[in-house]
Amino acid sequence: MKIISILGSTGSIGCNTLDVIRLHPSRFKIFALSGHTNLDLLLNQAIEFQPAYIVTKDEKSQVELSALLKNKNQKTEVLFGSEGHKYIAGHENVSTVLAAISGSAGLISTMEAAKKGKEILLANKESMVMAGDLLSKTCEINNGFIIPVDSEHNAIFQVIHDENNPDKINKLILTASGGPFRNSKIEDLVNVKVEDALNHPNWKMGKKVTIDSATMMNKGLEVIEAAFLFKIDYKKIEVLIHPQSIIHSLVEFIDGSSLAQLGTPNMKVPISYALSYPERISSGIAGISLALSEDLQFEVPNLQKFRCLKLAYNCLEQGGSFPIEINAANEVAVDAFLSKKIKFTQISDLIELALSGAISTNINSIDDILAIDNEAKIKAKLLLKGTKFA
């Protein structure tokens, strides 16, 4: 039985993971859960799954949730903040950690799981983007293991998890839906409203990742993640728009053959594989019917329209601390768009401006990464206050 801590249990990935776990109560035991602001959902999850610990956002929410649990005669202990997340990620009783806290906030707890040699189900792509080399090396030193949960990386992992010679791989092809603006003209994007950008045609996700999908920054971050995760030259990683989201990624080998993973566009499919690896279990989702599917389409992304994808490739080429810089600037820009402080097209404008003054820095520790991330966010916020983005 796998003993699991879920970092981000109230988000989309966390909720889908608990749905899969409900189908297999004899295989998984929830040790700890964590959430941000949705205390009602955390309370219900605690009553159902009886974890030893829950981690909340801050001390105020800790006190509030503790009182609610006490009224329900629940013995779950409530912790809070980054120290709480580190505790449940590295606890000796835990075998598996689902890292699903969005953004850079999930890095410290993910790194703690790596230090303690846990099996890490990685749904927080920002951890690999910001600390790819360091996170991978920490896992190797401590006998930890990373299984990607993102549908694209999970698809590649399913194809090459037993392939020990990267020289046999000609290229990786990450597929992208193209988001809600795949067919939009560039000049029309300036008038995009928040609710339009949040209306993804295929996937139900959190707000931040949904906006990233609309700008294709999500795919840019996935390219960076794939380079670190699979230890492959970024020049061997391509992106192909596939609006049906049936083929989740492909691996082309040097003999000219390509292998792909296909599945219904539902996150429970890759989650179930990550949970049960190296076995397979039911996800609760039906397989695809190709006979009933519409024609599968593919197209090369327009890098003038989806500038964020081009910026991500540029950061990989620059190397060093540039992936941290772009991730930080993007977090600030997306938050500004969701807060209606900037227009949709200004997301890439702000990121590009923030990167224009960036200088690559050597990275030797988690403290280096966090310092660069913090400075990059401060810089982006200062740029945001400028007249160009007012």
C-alpha positions in Angstrom: 0.0 0.0 0.0 1.3 3.5 -0.9 1.1 6.1 1.9 0.4 9.4 0.2 0.7 13.1 1.1 -1.2 15.3 -1.4 0.2 18.8 -1.6 -2.7 20.8 -3.1 -5.6 18.5 -2.4 -8.3 21.1 -3.1 -7.1 22.0 -6.6 -8.1 20.3 -9.8 -5.2 17.8 -9.8 -5.7 17.0 -6.1 -9.5 16.5 -6.4 -9.0 14.2 -9.5 -6.3 12.3 -7.6 -8.7 11.6 -4.7 -11.4 10.5 -7.2 -9.0 7.8 -8.5 -7.9 6.8 -5.0 -11.6 6.3 -4.0 -11.7 3.6 -6.6 -8.8 1.7 -5.0 -9.1 2.0 -1.2 -7.0 -1.1 -0.6 -4.0 0.3 -2.6 -3.6 3.8 -1.2 -3.7 5.5 2.2 -3.9 9.3 2.6 -1.4 10.4 5.2 -1.8 14.2 4.7 -3.6 16.8 2.7 -3.0 20.4 2.1 -5.1 23.3 0.7 -5.0 27.1 0.3 -8.2 28.9 1.1 -11.0 26.3 0.5 -11.5 25.2 4.1 -14.9 23.7 3.5 -13.5 21.3 1.0 -10.5 20.5 3.2 -12.8 19.7 6.0 -14.9 17.4 3.9 -11.8 15.7 2.6 -10.5 15.2 6.2 -13.7 13.6 7.3 -13.7 11.2 4.4 -10.0 10.2 4.2 -9.0 10.6 7.8 -5.5 11.9 7.3 -3.0 12.3 10.1 -2.3 15.9 9.1 -3.7 18.8 7.1 -1.8 21.9 6.1 -3.5 25.2 5.6 -2.4 28.6 4.2 -1.7 30.4 7.5 -2.2 30.4 11.3 -5.6 32.0 11.0 -7.0 29.2 8.8 -5.2 26.6 11.0 -7.1 27.8 14.0 -10.4 27.9 12.1 -10.0 24.5 10.6 -8.9 23.0 13.9 -12.1 24.2 15.5 -14.2 22.8 12.7 -12.5 19.4 13.0 -12.9 19.3 16.7 -16.6 20.0 16.4 -16.8 16.9 14.1 -14.8 14.8 16.6 -11.9 14.5 14.1 -8.4 13.9 15.4 -6.5 15.2 12.3 -3.7 17.6 13.3 -3.6 20.9 11.4 -0.3 22.6 10.4 0.2 25.7 8.3 2.6 27.4 5.9 5.7 26.2 4.2 7.1 24.4 7.3 3.9 22.4 7.4 4.2 21.5 3.7 7.8 20.4 4.3 6.8 18.3 7.2 4.1 16.3 5.4 6.3 16.0 2.2 9.3 14.5 4.1 7.6 12.5 6.8 9.1 9.1 7.4 5.7 7.4 7.1 5.1 8.7 3.6 6.1 6.8 0.5 4.6 9.0 -2.2 4.1 12.7 -2.5 1.8 14.3 -5.1 3.3 17.8 -5.7 0.3 19.8 -7.0 0.7 23.2 -5.4 0.6 25.7 -8.3 3.5 28.1 -9.1 6.8 28.6 -7.4 5.1 28.1 -4.0 5.4 24.3 -4.5 9.1 24.2 -4.9 10.3 24.0 -1.3 8.0 21.1 -0.4 8.8 19.3 -3.6 12.5 19.6 -2.9 11.9 18.3 0.7 10.3 15.2 -0.8 13.4 14.8 -3.0 15.8 15.1 -0.1 13.9 12.4 1.8 13.9 10.0 -1.2 10.2 10.0 -1.9 8.3 8.9 -5.0 7.3 12.2 -6.3 4.2 12.5 -8.6 5.1 15.8 -10.1 2.1 18.0 -11.2 3.9 21.3 -10.3 5.8 21.9 -13.5 7.3 25.1 -12.0 9.5 23.1 -9.7 11.2 21.4 -12.6 11.3 24.7 -14.6 13.0 26.5 -11.7 15.2 23.8 -10.3 15.4 21.1 -12.9 19.1 20.1 -12.5 19.1 20.5 -8.7 15.8 18.6 -8.2 16.9 15.8 -10.4 20.3 15.5 -8.7 18.7 15.6 -5.3 16.5 12.7 -6.2 19.4 10.7 -7.6 21.5 11.2 -4.5 18.6 10.2 -2.1 17.1 7.4 -4.2 14.0 9.5 -4.9 12.0 9.1 -8.1 10.0 11.5 -10.2 6.9 10.4 -12.2 5.4 13.3 -14.2 1.6 13.9 -13.9 1.2 16.5 -16.7 -0.5 14.6 -19.5 2.2 15.4 -22.0 5.2 14.4 -19.9 3.3 11.5 -18.5 2.7 10.3 -22.1 6.5 10.6 -22.9 7.3 8.8 -19.6 4.9 5.9 -20.6 6.8 5.6 -23.9 10.4 5.8 -22.7 10.5 5.0 -18.9 12.6 1.9 -19.6 14.7 3.6 -22.3 18.2 4.2 -20.8 19.9 5.5 -24.0 18.7 9.0 -24.9 20.9 8.8 -28.1 18.2 6.5 -29.5 15.7 9.4 -29.3 15.5 11.7 -32.3 13.0 14.1 -30.8 10.1 14.6 -28.4 6.9 16.1 -29.7 4.7 17.8 -27.1 1.1 18.3 -28.3 -0.9 21.3 -27.4 -4.6 22.0 -27.8 -4.0 25.5 -29.0 -6.3 26.8 -26.3 -9.4 29.0 -26.9 -7.6 31.3 -29.4 -6.1 28.8 -31.8 -8.2 30.2 -34.7 -8.2 33.8 -33.5 -6.4 36.5 -35.5 -3.5 38.2 -33.8 -5.2 41.6 -33.9 -8.3 40.3 -32.1 -6.3 39.1 -29.1 -6.0 42.6 -27.7 -9.7 42.6 -26.8 -9.7 39.2 -25.1 -11.6 39.2 -21.7 -10.6 37.1 -18.7 -13.7 34.9 -19.0 -12.8 34.2 -22.6 -9.3 33.1 -21.8 -10.6 30.9 -19.0 -12.9 29.1 -21.4 -10.6 26.2 -22.4 -12.1 23.9 -25.1 -10.8 20.6 -23.8 -9.5 20.7 -20.2 -10.9 21.7 -16.8 -8.0 23.3 -14.9 -7.1 26.0 -12.4 -7.2 29.6 -13.5 -3.4 30.1 -13.7 -2.7 27.1 -15.9 -5.8 27.8 -18.0 -4.4 31.3 -18.9 -1.0 29.8 -19.5 -2.7 27.4 -22.0 -4.4 30.4 -23.7 -1.0 32.1 -24.2 0.8 28.8 -24.8 3.2 29.7 -22.0 2.0 26.4 -20.5 3.6 24.6 -23.4 6.7 26.8 -23.1 7.1 25.8 -19.5 6.5 22.1 -20.5 9.3 22.3 -23.1 11.6 23.6 -20.3 10.4 20.9 -18.0 10.9 18.1 -20.6 14.5 19.2 -21.2 15.3 18.8 -17.5 13.0 15.8 -16.8 14.2 13.7 -19.7 17.7 15.1 -19.9 17.4 16.0 -23.6 18.7 18.9 -25.7 15.9 21.5 -26.1 16.6 21.5 -29.8 15.1 17.9 -29.9 11.9 19.1 -28.4 9.1 20.3 -30.7 5.5 21.5 -30.1 2.6 20.5 -32.4 -0.9 21.9 -32.0 -3.4 19.0 -31.9 -6.8 20.5 -31.1 -8.6 17.2 -30.3 -6.1 16.5 -27.4 -6.3 12.7 -28.1 -2.6 12.2 -28.7 -0.8 13.6 -25.7 2.8 13.4 -26.9 5.0 11.5 -29.3 8.6 10.2 -29.2 10.4 9.9 -32.5 13.3 7.4 -32.5 16.4 7.4 -34.6 15.1 4.5 -36.8 12.2 6.8 -38.0 9.5 5.2 -35.9 7.3 7.2 -33.5 5.5 6.0 -30.5 2.6 7.9 -28.9 0.2 7.7 -26.0 -3.4 8.3 -26.7 -6.3 8.9 -24.3 -9.4 10.8 -23.4 -8.5 14.4 -22.4 -9.1 13.8 -18.7 -6.4 14.2 -16.0 -7.5 11.1 -14.2 -5.8 9.0 -16.9 -2.2 10.2 -16.3 -2.9 10.5 -12.6 -3.9 6.8 -12.3 -0.8 5.8 -14.2 1.4 7.9 -11.9 -0.3 6.5 -8.8 0.0 2.9 -9.8 3.4 2.8 -11.7 4.8 0.4 -12.6 1.4 -1.2 -12.7 -1.9 0.0 -14.2 -5.2 0.5 -12.5 -8.6 1.7 -13.5 -8.9 5.5 -13.8 -12.7 5.5 -13.9 -12.4 7.0 -17.4 -13.5 5.2 -20.6 -11.0 4.7 -23.4 -11.3 6.6 -26.6 -13.2 5.4 -29.7 -11.2 6.3 -32.7 -14.0 5.2 -35.0 -16.2 7.9 -33.4 -13.6 10.5 -33.1 -13.4 13.4 -35.5 -10.4 13.7 -37.8 -7.2 14.2 -35.8 -5.6 17.5 -36.8 -2.1 18.8 -36.4 -0.5 22.2 -37.1 2.7 24.1 -36.3 2.1 26.9 -33.7 2.3 30.5 -34.9 5.1 32.0 -32.8 4.0 35.5 -33.6 0.6 34.9 -32.1 1.9 32.7 -29.3 5.0 34.7 -28.3 5.3 33.1 -24.9 6.3 29.8 -26.4 9.1 31.5 -28.4 10.2 33.3 -25.2 10.4 29.9 -23.4 12.7 28.5 -26.1 14.8 31.6 -25.9 15.3 31.0 -22.2 16.3 27.4 -22.7 18.9 28.6 -25.2 20.2 31.2 -22.7 20.3 28.6 -19.9 21.4 29.4 -16.4 18.8 31.3 -14.4 16.7 32.3 -17.4 14.0 29.6 -16.8 13.5 30.9 -13.3 13.2 34.5 -14.7 10.6 33.6 -17.2 8.5 31.6 -14.7 8.6 34.5 -12.2 7.6 37.1 -14.8 4.8 34.9 -16.1 3.3 34.4 -12.6 3.3 38.2 -12.2 1.8 38.8 -15.6 -0.9 36.2 -15.4 -2.0 37.5 -11.9 -2.1 41.0 -13.4 -4.3 39.8 -16.3 -6.6 37.9 -14.0 -6.9 41.1 -11.8 -7.7 43.0 -15.0 -4.6 45.3 -14.7 -3.3 44.5 -18.1 -4.6 43.2 -21.4 -4.2 39.6 -22.6 -1.6 40.6 -25.2 0.4 42.5 -22.5 1.2 39.2 -20.7 3.9 38.4 -23.3 4.9 42.1 -23.5 5.6 42.2 -19.7 7.5 38.9 -19.8 9.6 40.0 -22.7 10.4 43.3 -21.1 11.4 41.6 -17.8 13.6 39.2 -19.6 15.3 41.9 -21.6 17.3 43.1 -18.6 17.9 39.6 -17.1 21.5 38.4 -16.6 22.2 34.7 -16.2 23.3 33.7 -12.7 24.9 30.5 -11.4 22.6 28.3 -9.3 24.1 26.2 -6.5 21.3 25.9 -4.0 17.6 26.2 -3.4 18.3 29.5 -1.7 19.9 30.8 -5.0 16.7 29.8 -6.8 14.4 31.4 -4.4 16.4 34.6 -4.4 16.4 34.8 -8.2 12.7 34.1 -8.2 12.0 36.8 -5.7 14.1 39.4 -7.4 12.5 38.6 -10.8 9.0 39.0 -9.4 9.9 42.3 -7.8 11.4 43.5 -11.1 8.2 42.4 -13.0 6.0 44.2 -10.5 8.0 47.4 -10.9 7.7 47.2 -14.6 3.9 46.6 -14.2 3.6 49.9 -12.4 5.2 51.7 -15.4 3.1 53.8 -17.7 3.3 51.1 -20.5 1.3 48.7 -18.4 -0.8 51.1 -16.3 
